[in-house]
Structures are given as C-alpha cells and as structure tokens.
Amino acid sequence: MHTELESQGYVEVYSNVVGSGGNELDVTAKRRFALLGKEHVTSVICEAKAYRDPVNMPIWQKFLGKLFIKRSEMPTTIGILVALSGFNGNVRGSYESLQAKDANLFVFDGRDLFNRARETKEIASDGEVRRSVQEQFRRGISSIEPAYYGGGYFWIVWWNGEEYSVVNAHGDRLLAQEVENLRAALEESVNGKLLATEEALAHAEVRHNIKVALISRLLQGGTVAAEDSSTDDEGTALASLADEPYSCLEEGRLGLIPADQLDSAGVARFFVSLFETSTSVKHLAFMVGRHHDPYVQRLVDSLPDQQAGFTLAEDDIHSLRAIAPLFPSVWVTLARPIHMITHHRTTEPHLADEVTLISDRNTFWDEIIRVIRGDFTNAFLRGFLYDHLGVADLDETTEVAIKSKNGLVGTMKTKTRTAIRQLSGELVGEAGTRHVLIRMLPTVGEPWEDSHPDPIPLQDPIEGSAASAANAETSSDLASPAQV
C-alpha cells in the first residue's frame, strides 16, 4: 500500500509506524490540499493483511481500535484495511453497517488491488500469463492466482494440487535468488510445495523428452497405448501428445496423422513441439531412417502459409527439400514466421513486388544459413550429423563490397571450409568429445574422396530412458533450435 498511496498523490507515506500509546500501524500517509487559501490535511492509516484465510472479527476489531485511537488525535482520519484473502461474512456485515455512517472507512480485498493493477498494466492478464508460462515451462497448468509482496506483483502457478511455482507480474521466470527471497513469505501464506524455477524447468524437460521419445517411437513404426504410463511424468507426456493436432487416437492406441493429411498449422506444430525445451539427441534417431522426411517435405510445401505468402524459385525449393531434413534448426525456422519477411507482408501487402521478393529471398537464405551453421557447430549435435547423417563439411564463400558516397572502395572475398571429423580413441580428451571442427586447407580433397571411420553407435532411442542423458556425445542434450 505504500507504493499505491504514493502513486495517488499522498505524501509523508511511512511504513511500520508506532504511534501514541504503542499503536502500531502498517502504513500512514497524509493528503494535503488547499481550501479557500488555507491548507487542509487529511490523515490516513492503512493496515494490510496477507493471511491464508479471510480476515475475521478479532483482526477487524483490532484494526478499528487503532483507527479510533488515531481519530482521538485527528477526527477526520481515513481508515483503510486491505486483506488479500478477503473478509469473512461477519466482518463484511460489520463493515457495511459502519460504512453507512462513516464515509472515511474503507476495506479492499485482493480482487480490488489486482483489478486496478491490470488496468494500469502493472500485471498481465490471466490469459497472457498462462500463455507465457506455457511457452517457458511447457507443462500443464492447473490454475494461476495473483500475489502481492514487498511492493511488487507476482503470479502463483499451480501445476497440480500440491506443487506450485512463482513467476513475475507478466508471467516471466524469476531468477533462483529471487525465488529464494520469496520462499519464506510463500511458505507462510501458501499451502503446497514450492518448486524453484530450475526444479520446474527440470520437470518440464523430463516430460518433454518422454514426449519426444514417444514421437520418435511412432515415427519408427512403434506403437503407444493411450494408457501406457507408469509414472505421473509419463502420463502427463502422453496426455500432452494426445492433445496435439498432429496425433490421433484409434482403438486405444496413439498414432501420428500422416504428413499429407496435416494442414500447415498441424505440420508446423509437429516440428515446434519437438524443441520446446532441450531435447536429447538420441531421440532424433528417426532421422537416420529418414522417417521424418514426409513431414519435412510437407513443411516445405506449406512455406507460403507459414511465411505470409512468401515463395522460393523452383531451384531453391529443390535445394531446400534436400537440405532441410538434415538440420533440426531448419525445421523450427520453417515452422515459425520469420519476422523480417512476414511483418511487412502482413502489414503492408500493397508493397509486395519483384524487388521486395528478391530481398525476402535473401533474408530467408541468410536465416537458413545461420541456423545450419549453428547445428553444424553444436557440440552435442555435430557427432550425430557426421556419424549417422553423413554431414561432413560446411563450405562457405563470402564476398563483401565496401562502398563510399562516391563509389566502390574495394571488395573482400573469403572461402572457408569447416569439417567435422571423428577423433581416434587415444586423442579423446577428458571432456570425452569425439567429434571436432577442423578448418580444412584448400588442397585437401572432398569428403566423398576420403575414407571415414565407423559411426559411434547411437543408443537405442526406443528402449532407453527418455529422461537420462548418456555420456556418449551422440546421446547428449541438444540445445533447442529455438535458442540457437
């Protein structure tokens, strides 16, 4: 209330004040205004209660006692009682009776504060918070409720009837230390087990990897029973998969809708859902048998839908169809709007012409090259690309022209070839990295002219634990392409 009163023009706002006779007050303030040339001062006392249960009669009567003591000094004192959990029926009845005769007596519950905070955009709406939390934690939300502490607003996010986490006023994750600063107050006022941000994310990652393991199993011809779960995490992952627009349920078994039967939104969601949080590389084993190819080709077909009508030349489409199945980050890039392309096409469609299309195509390939480079150099992914998909080299040519106001200053051209290669056992360091990046000399032959060692076996992605990350590089965690 200290902040609220100051924002509304009150002055001399003090917290934890001890008045005459030991009268302890949470907040006091004054309102000064001129009346016919003379200054008039109105005094305010405020009590704020953040109990688990609604305020009862003893607390109400204690507040009234403090107000009457203050009014013995200043009869026009305004009394405000704020109870985040509300008031019980007896208190509400008493207040309504007194307030009919006393216009300077006010009570507010949590709804009043939070409604005002929503109006002033101090906190986001329930829907905005739910969307933000879902995007960050990728876990089913049971319910959310606003909270106020230390002059700031927060949201309590309930995962189930027992576990909850706390996020900021707009639904964003808090730092670990921020959660710890709130822990004592939360445990005193909230019944349940507080999950710190890292714990909640760990839960989300476990369930996500179970879900991706199920998708991998289905892509490779395996089957999944709709009730085939032995833990809460498996049950949650199954339920999440069953709700996806690319899955179907027939005779009690879960399956994937064939790629050619998915609309553009469904196939985009298929690839986005694979990388909503960190994904274990071993769950990408379906790539080895090219089981994902039909879905990638359907995604390429839907490019104009995903990118606001953007199209590629036929030769470029052919290249994209060949390249896209090899790089997970390309899938996510194709499945999400590329802002530099879609924004102007959506807001200013009348400006679309051949020159703009050329510019958009350059933007598109810049983005595709960027994410391919990210996958190629990803320490966890590059071994999988080399051993199991045959991706060996990244050959890049760059030309830069420097231009002044008067003309061309000069040009620079570089040609680099970066290769992934597998180290022999005696060269592997303490970190256990078996695949390194090498800058190749111009005289070195092409990768198809060279011999290559046998691939390092990939752990069984169907029977292995979806929650574990083995030591082998090919089954380590893969950073979400959305974060590359």
C-alpha positions as CSV (number, residue, x, y, z in Angstrom):
1,M,0.0,0.0,0.0
2,H,3.0,2.3,0.5
3,T,3.5,2.4,-3.3
4,E,-0.2,2.6,-4.1
5,L,-0.7,5.7,-1.8
6,E,2.3,7.5,-3.2
7,S,1.1,6.8,-6.8
8,Q,-2.2,8.5,-5.9
9,G,-0.6,11.7,-4.6
10,Y,-0.4,11.0,-0.8
11,V,2.7,12.5,0.9
12,E,4.6,11.6,4.1
13,V,3.9,8.0,3.4
14,Y,5.6,5.9,6.1
15,S,5.7,2.1,6.9
16,N,5.7,0.3,10.2
17,V,4.8,3.4,12.3
18,V,4.4,3.3,16.1
19,G,2.1,6.0,17.3
20,S,1.0,7.2,20.7
21,G,0.3,4.5,23.3
22,G,2.3,2.0,21.2
23,N,-0.3,2.0,18.4
24,E,1.5,0.0,15.6
25,L,0.4,0.9,12.1
26,D,1.5,-0.7,8.8
27,V,1.3,2.5,6.7
28,T,0.4,6.1,7.5
29,A,0.1,9.0,5.0
30,K,-1.3,12.4,4.5
31,R,-3.2,14.2,1.8
32,R,-2.7,18.0,1.5
33,F,-4.9,20.3,-0.5
34,A,-5.8,24.0,-0.5
35,L,-9.3,25.1,0.7
36,L,-10.1,28.8,0.3
37,G,-6.5,29.7,0.6
38,K,-5.8,27.5,3.6
39,E,-4.1,24.1,3.6
40,H,-6.2,21.2,4.7
41,V,-4.5,17.9,5.8
42,T,-6.2,14.6,5.8
43,S,-4.5,11.8,7.7
44,V,-4.7,8.1,6.5
45,I,-3.9,4.9,8.3
46,C,-3.7,1.6,6.5
47,E,-3.4,-2.0,7.5
48,A,-2.6,-4.7,5.0
49,K,-3.2,-8.4,5.8
50,A,-1.9,-11.3,3.7
51,Y,-3.2,-14.3,5.7
52,R,-4.1,-17.7,4.2
53,D,-7.7,-17.3,5.4
54,P,-10.1,-14.3,5.2
55,V,-9.9,-11.6,7.9
56,N,-12.0,-12.5,10.9
57,M,-13.7,-10.4,13.6
58,P,-10.8,-10.2,16.1
59,I,-8.5,-8.8,13.4
60,W,-11.2,-6.4,12.2
61,Q,-11.9,-5.2,15.7
62,K,-8.2,-4.7,16.4
63,F,-8.0,-2.5,13.2
64,L,-11.0,-0.4,14.3
65,G,-9.3,0.1,17.7
66,K,-6.2,1.5,16.0
67,L,-8.4,3.8,13.9
68,F,-10.3,5.1,16.8
69,I,-7.1,5.8,18.7
70,K,-5.8,7.8,15.8
71,R,-9.1,9.7,15.4
72,S,-8.8,10.8,19.0
73,E,-5.9,12.9,17.7
74,M,-7.3,13.7,14.2
75,P,-11.0,13.1,13.9
76,T,-11.0,13.1,10.1
77,T,-8.5,10.3,9.7
78,I,-9.3,7.9,6.9
79,G,-9.0,4.2,7.8
80,I,-8.2,1.6,5.1
81,L,-7.9,-2.2,5.7
82,V,-6.6,-4.3,2.8
83,A,-7.0,-8.1,3.0
84,L,-5.6,-10.1,0.1
85,S,-7.6,-13.1,1.0
86,G,-10.8,-11.2,1.7
87,F,-13.1,-10.9,4.7
88,N,-15.4,-13.4,6.3
89,G,-19.2,-12.8,6.4
90,N,-19.2,-11.3,9.9
91,V,-16.5,-8.7,9.0
92,R,-18.3,-7.8,5.8
93,G,-21.6,-7.3,7.6
94,S,-19.9,-5.1,10.3
95,Y,-18.2,-3.0,7.7
96,E,-21.3,-2.4,5.7
97,S,-23.1,-1.3,8.8
98,L,-20.3,1.1,9.9
99,Q,-19.6,2.4,6.4
100,A,-23.2,3.6,6.0
101,K,-22.4,6.2,8.7
102,D,-18.7,6.6,8.2
103,A,-17.6,7.7,4.8
104,N,-13.9,7.6,5.8
105,L,-13.8,3.9,6.4
106,F,-12.7,1.6,3.6
107,V,-11.9,-2.1,3.1
108,F,-10.4,-3.6,0.0
109,D,-9.7,-7.3,-0.8
110,G,-7.1,-8.8,-3.3
111,R,-9.5,-8.5,-6.2
112,D,-9.7,-4.7,-5.9
113,L,-5.9,-4.4,-5.9
114,F,-5.4,-6.8,-8.8
115,N,-8.1,-5.3,-10.9
116,R,-6.6,-1.9,-10.6
117,A,-3.1,-3.4,-11.4
118,R,-4.5,-5.0,-14.5
119,E,-6.0,-1.7,-15.6
120,T,-2.6,0.1,-15.2
121,K,-0.8,-2.8,-16.9
122,E,1.3,-3.5,-13.7
123,I,0.4,-7.1,-14.1
124,A,-0.6,-9.1,-17.2
125,S,-4.0,-10.7,-17.8
126,D,-4.7,-14.3,-16.8
127,G,-4.6,-15.3,-20.4
128,E,-1.3,-13.6,-21.1
129,V,0.3,-15.2,-18.1
130,R,-0.9,-18.6,-19.0
131,R,0.5,-18.3,-22.5
132,S,3.8,-17.0,-21.2
133,V,4.2,-19.7,-18.6
134,Q,3.2,-22.5,-21.1
135,E,5.8,-21.3,-23.6
136,Q,8.6,-21.2,-20.9
137,F,7.8,-24.3,-18.8
138,R,5.9,-26.5,-21.3
139,R,3.9,-28.1,-18.5
140,G,0.2,-28.4,-17.9
141,I,-1.1,-25.6,-15.7
142,S,-3.7,-26.4,-13.1
143,S,-4.5,-22.8,-12.1
144,I,-2.9,-19.4,-11.5
145,E,-3.5,-16.7,-9.0
146,P,-2.0,-13.3,-8.5
147,A,0.0,-12.4,-5.4
148,Y,1.5,-9.2,-3.9
149,Y,4.6,-8.9,-1.8
150,G,7.2,-6.3,-1.0
151,G,5.7,-3.7,-3.3
152,G,5.5,-6.0,-6.3
153,Y,3.0,-8.3,-8.0
154,F,3.6,-11.9,-8.8
155,W,1.7,-15.0,-10.0
156,I,1.4,-18.3,-8.3
157,V,1.3,-21.1,-10.9
158,W,-0.2,-24.3,-9.7
159,W,1.0,-27.4,-11.5
160,N,-1.3,-29.7,-9.6
161,G,-3.0,-29.7,-6.2
162,E,0.4,-29.9,-4.4
163,E,3.1,-28.2,-6.4
164,Y,3.4,-24.6,-7.5
165,S,6.0,-22.1,-8.8
166,V,6.1,-18.3,-8.8
167,V,6.7,-16.0,-11.8
168,N,6.8,-12.2,-12.1
169,A,3.8,-9.9,-12.9
170,H,4.0,-10.6,-16.6
171,G,4.5,-14.4,-16.3
172,D,8.3,-14.4,-16.8
173,R,10.6,-16.7,-14.9
174,L,12.3,-15.4,-11.8
175,L,16.0,-15.9,-11.0
176,A,16.8,-18.5,-8.5
177,Q,17.7,-15.9,-5.9
178,E,14.5,-14.0,-6.4
179,V,12.5,-17.2,-5.7
180,E,14.6,-17.8,-2.5
181,N,13.9,-14.2,-1.4
182,L,10.2,-15.0,-1.6
183,R,10.3,-18.5,-0.2
184,A,9.7,-17.6,3.5
185,A,6.6,-15.5,2.6
186,L,5.3,-18.1,0.2
187,E,5.6,-21.0,2.6
188,E,3.9,-18.9,5.3
189,S,0.9,-18.0,3.2
190,V,0.6,-20.7,0.6
191,N,-0.3,-24.4,1.2
192,G,1.8,-26.5,-1.1
193,K,5.3,-27.4,-2.2
194,L,7.2,-24.6,-3.9
195,L,9.2,-25.6,-6.9
196,A,12.1,-23.2,-7.7
197,T,12.5,-22.2,-11.4
198,E,15.2,-24.8,-12.1
199,E,13.1,-27.5,-10.5
200,A,10.0,-26.6,-12.6
201,L,12.1,-26.5,-15.7
202,A,13.7,-29.8,-14.9
203,H,10.2,-31.3,-14.6
204,A,9.3,-29.8,-17.9
205,E,12.4,-31.1,-19.6
206,V,11.8,-34.7,-18.3
207,R,8.2,-34.7,-19.6
208,H,9.3,-33.1,-22.9
209,N,11.9,-35.8,-23.5
210,I,9.4,-38.5,-22.8
211,K,7.1,-36.9,-25.3
212,V,9.8,-36.7,-28.0
213,A,10.8,-40.3,-27.3
214,L,7.1,-41.3,-27.9
215,I,7.1,-39.3,-31.2
216,S,10.4,-41.0,-32.2
217,R,8.9,-44.4,-31.5
218,L,5.8,-43.6,-33.5
219,L,7.8,-42.3,-36.5
220,Q,9.9,-45.5,-36.5
221,G,6.8,-47.7,-36.6
222,G,6.4,-48.4,-32.9
223,T,3.1,-48.2,-31.1
224,V,1.9,-46.4,-28.0
225,A,-1.2,-47.3,-25.9
226,A,-3.2,-44.3,-24.7
227,E,-2.9,-45.5,-21.1
228,D,0.7,-46.9,-21.4
229,S,2.2,-45.0,-18.5
230,S,3.6,-46.0,-15.1
231,T,4.6,-42.6,-13.7
232,D,3.0,-39.1,-13.5
233,D,5.6,-37.8,-15.9
234,E,4.8,-40.4,-18.5
235,G,1.0,-39.8,-18.0
236,T,1.5,-36.1,-18.5
237,A,3.6,-36.6,-21.6
238,L,1.1,-39.0,-23.1
239,A,-1.8,-36.6,-22.4
240,S,0.2,-33.7,-24.0
241,L,0.9,-35.8,-27.1
242,A,-2.7,-36.9,-27.4
243,D,-3.8,-33.2,-27.4
244,E,-1.5,-32.3,-30.3
245,P,-3.1,-31.5,-33.7
246,Y,-0.8,-34.0,-35.5
247,S,-1.7,-37.0,-33.3
248,C,-4.8,-39.3,-33.4
249,L,-6.3,-41.9,-31.2
250,E,-7.7,-45.1,-32.7
251,E,-8.9,-48.2,-30.7
252,G,-7.0,-47.1,-27.6
253,R,-3.7,-46.5,-29.4
254,L,-2.0,-43.3,-30.1
255,G,-0.6,-42.5,-33.6
256,L,0.6,-39.7,-35.8
257,I,-1.5,-38.3,-38.6
258,P,0.2,-38.9,-41.9
259,A,2.1,-35.9,-43.2
260,D,0.0,-35.5,-46.3
261,Q,-3.1,-35.2,-44.2
262,L,-1.8,-32.4,-42.0
263,D,-2.7,-28.8,-42.6
264,S,0.0,-26.1,-42.5
265,A,-0.7,-25.3,-38.8
266,G,-0.5,-29.0,-37.9
267,V,2.8,-29.8,-39.6
268,A,4.3,-26.6,-38.1
269,R,3.2,-27.6,-34.6
270,F,4.7,-31.0,-35.2
271,F,8.2,-29.6,-35.5
272,V,7.9,-26.8,-33.0
273,S,6.8,-29.3,-30.3
274,L,9.9,-31.3,-30.8
275,F,12.1,-28.5,-29.5
276,E,10.0,-26.7,-26.9
277,T,12.8,-27.3,-24.4
278,S,16.2,-29.1,-24.6
279,T,15.9,-32.4,-26.5
280,S,18.2,-35.4,-26.2
281,V,20.0,-36.2,-29.4
282,K,19.2,-39.9,-29.0
283,H,15.5,-39.1,-29.6
284,L,16.4,-37.9,-33.1
285,A,17.3,-41.4,-34.2
286,F,14.3,-41.3,-36.5
287,M,16.4,-39.1,-38.8
288,V,18.8,-42.0,-39.6
289,G,16.0,-43.8,-41.3
290,R,14.6,-40.6,-42.8
291,H,11.2,-41.4,-41.2
292,H,10.6,-37.6,-40.8
293,D,11.1,-36.9,-44.5
294,P,7.4,-36.8,-45.4
295,Y,6.8,-34.2,-42.6
296,V,9.7,-32.1,-43.7
297,Q,8.5,-32.1,-47.3
298,R,5.0,-31.2,-46.2
299,L,6.5,-28.3,-44.2
300,V,8.4,-27.1,-47.3
301,D,5.1,-27.3,-49.2
302,S,3.4,-25.1,-46.6
303,L,6.1,-22.4,-46.8
304,P,3.7,-19.7,-48.2
305,D,1.3,-20.4,-45.4
306,Q,4.0,-20.2,-42.7
307,Q,5.7,-17.1,-44.2
308,A,2.7,-14.8,-45.2
309,G,2.7,-15.8,-48.9
310,F,6.5,-15.9,-49.4
311,T,7.7,-18.2,-52.2
312,L,11.0,-19.5,-53.5
313,A,12.2,-20.2,-57.0
314,E,11.8,-23.8,-58.2
315,D,15.6,-24.5,-58.0
316,D,15.7,-23.1,-54.5
317,I,12.8,-25.2,-53.4
318,H,14.7,-28.3,-54.7
319,S,17.8,-27.3,-52.6
320,L,15.7,-26.7,-49.6
321,R,14.0,-30.1,-49.9
322,A,17.4,-31.8,-49.9
323,I,19.0,-29.7,-47.1
324,A,16.1,-29.3,-44.6
325,P,15.8,-33.0,-43.5
326,L,19.4,-32.9,-42.2
327,F,19.2,-29.9,-39.8
328,P,16.7,-29.7,-36.9
329,S,17.0,-25.9,-36.6
330,V,15.8,-25.6,-40.2
331,W,12.6,-27.3,-39.3
332,V,11.8,-24.9,-36.5
333,T,12.8,-21.9,-38.7
334,L,10.4,-23.0,-41.4
335,A,7.6,-23.7,-38.9
336,R,7.7,-20.2,-37.4
337,P,7.1,-16.8,-39.0
338,I,10.4,-15.1,-40.0
339,H,9.7,-11.6,-38.8
340,M,11.8,-9.8,-41.4
341,I,9.7,-11.5,-44.1
342,T,6.2,-11.8,-42.6
343,H,5.9,-8.4,-40.9
344,H,5.8,-6.2,-44.0
345,R,3.9,-8.8,-46.0
346,T,1.2,-8.7,-43.3
347,T,1.1,-5.0,-42.5
348,E,1.9,-3.6,-46.0
349,P,0.8,-6.2,-48.6
350,H,0.4,-3.5,-51.3
351,L,4.2,-3.0,-51.3
352,A,4.9,-6.6,-52.5
353,D,6.7,-6.7,-55.8
354,E,9.5,-8.5,-57.5
355,V,12.2,-6.3,-55.9
356,T,10.8,-7.0,-52.4
357,L,10.6,-10.7,-53.2
358,I,14.3,-10.8,-54.0
359,S,15.1,-9.0,-50.8
360,D,12.9,-11.5,-48.9
361,R,14.6,-14.5,-50.5
362,N,18.0,-13.1,-49.4
363,T,16.6,-12.7,-45.9
364,F,15.3,-16.3,-46.0
365,W,18.6,-17.8,-47.0
366,D,20.5,-15.7,-44.5
367,E,18.4,-17.1,-41.8
368,I,18.6,-20.7,-43.1
369,I,22.4,-20.5,-43.3
370,R,22.6,-19.0,-39.8
371,V,20.8,-21.9,-38.2
372,I,22.5,-24.5,-40.3
373,R,25.9,-23.1,-39.1
374,G,24.5,-23.3,-35.5
375,D,23.6,-27.0,-35.9
376,F,26.9,-27.8,-37.6
377,T,28.9,-26.4,-34.8
378,N,26.7,-27.6,-32.0
379,A,29.0,-29.7,-29.8
380,F,26.2,-32.1,-28.9
381,L,24.7,-32.4,-32.4
382,R,27.7,-32.4,-34.8
383,G,28.7,-36.0,-34.0
384,F,25.2,-37.2,-34.8
385,L,25.3,-35.3,-38.1
386,Y,28.7,-36.7,-39.1
387,D,28.3,-40.3,-37.9
388,H,24.7,-41.0,-38.8
389,L,23.6,-38.5,-41.4
390,G,26.9,-38.2,-43.3
391,V,27.2,-34.4,-43.0
392,A,30.9,-33.7,-43.1
393,D,31.8,-30.2,-44.4
394,L,30.5,-26.7,-44.5
395,D,32.0,-24.8,-47.4
396,E,31.3,-21.1,-47.3
397,T,32.1,-18.3,-49.7
398,T,31.6,-14.7,-48.6
399,E,32.1,-11.5,-50.7
400,V,31.9,-8.0,-49.1
401,A,32.0,-4.8,-51.1
402,I,32.8,-1.5,-49.3
403,K,31.1,1.5,-50.9
404,S,31.6,5.2,-50.1
405,K,29.3,8.1,-51.1
406,N,31.4,8.5,-54.2
407,G,31.9,4.9,-55.4
408,L,33.2,1.4,-54.7
409,V,36.1,1.4,-52.2
410,G,37.1,-2.2,-52.6
411,T,35.9,-5.8,-52.2
412,M,36.9,-8.7,-50.0
413,K,36.3,-12.3,-50.6
414,T,36.8,-15.3,-48.4
415,K,36.4,-19.0,-48.9
416,T,36.4,-21.3,-45.8
417,R,35.8,-25.0,-45.4
418,T,35.0,-26.3,-42.0
419,A,34.8,-30.0,-41.4
420,I,33.5,-32.4,-38.7
421,R,35.8,-35.3,-38.1
422,Q,35.9,-38.1,-35.6
423,L,38.9,-38.4,-33.3
424,S,40.5,-41.8,-32.6
425,G,40.2,-43.1,-29.1
426,E,43.8,-42.1,-27.9
427,L,43.1,-38.5,-28.9
428,V,39.9,-38.0,-26.9
429,G,40.3,-35.6,-24.0
430,E,38.9,-35.6,-20.5
431,A,35.7,-34.0,-21.7
432,G,35.0,-37.1,-23.9
433,T,34.4,-35.1,-27.1
434,R,34.9,-37.4,-30.0
435,H,34.0,-35.0,-32.8
436,V,35.9,-31.8,-33.6
437,L,35.7,-29.0,-36.0
438,I,38.6,-28.6,-38.4
439,R,39.5,-25.7,-40.8
440,M,40.5,-27.5,-44.0
441,L,43.2,-26.4,-46.3
442,P,42.3,-25.7,-49.9
443,T,44.4,-28.6,-51.1
444,V,42.5,-31.2,-49.1
445,G,40.3,-33.5,-51.2
446,E,36.5,-33.5,-50.9
447,P,34.9,-35.6,-48.1
448,W,33.5,-38.1,-50.6
449,E,37.1,-38.8,-51.8
450,D,38.2,-39.7,-48.3
451,S,37.6,-42.7,-46.0
452,H,35.8,-42.2,-42.8
453,P,35.7,-44.3,-39.5
454,D,32.7,-46.3,-38.5
455,P,30.0,-44.4,-36.7
456,I,29.8,-44.4,-32.9
457,P,26.7,-46.5,-32.1
458,L,23.6,-44.5,-31.1
459,Q,21.9,-45.7,-28.0
460,D,18.5,-47.4,-28.6
461,P,16.1,-44.5,-28.6
462,I,13.0,-46.6,-28.1
463,E,14.0,-48.7,-25.0
464,G,16.3,-46.2,-23.4
465,S,15.2,-43.8,-20.7
466,A,13.8,-40.6,-22.1
467,A,14.9,-38.6,-19.0
468,S,18.5,-39.7,-19.0
469,A,21.5,-38.2,-20.9
470,A,24.2,-40.7,-21.5
471,N,27.9,-39.8,-21.7
472,A,28.3,-40.6,-25.4
473,E,28.2,-37.4,-27.4
474,T,25.5,-38.7,-29.8
475,S,23.1,-39.1,-26.9
476,S,23.8,-35.9,-25.0
477,D,21.4,-32.9,-24.8
478,L,20.7,-30.9,-27.9
479,A,20.0,-27.2,-27.2
480,S,16.6,-26.3,-28.6
481,P,17.0,-24.9,-32.1
482,A,14.7,-22.1,-31.0
483,Q,17.5,-20.8,-28.8
484,V,20.3,-21.1,-31.3
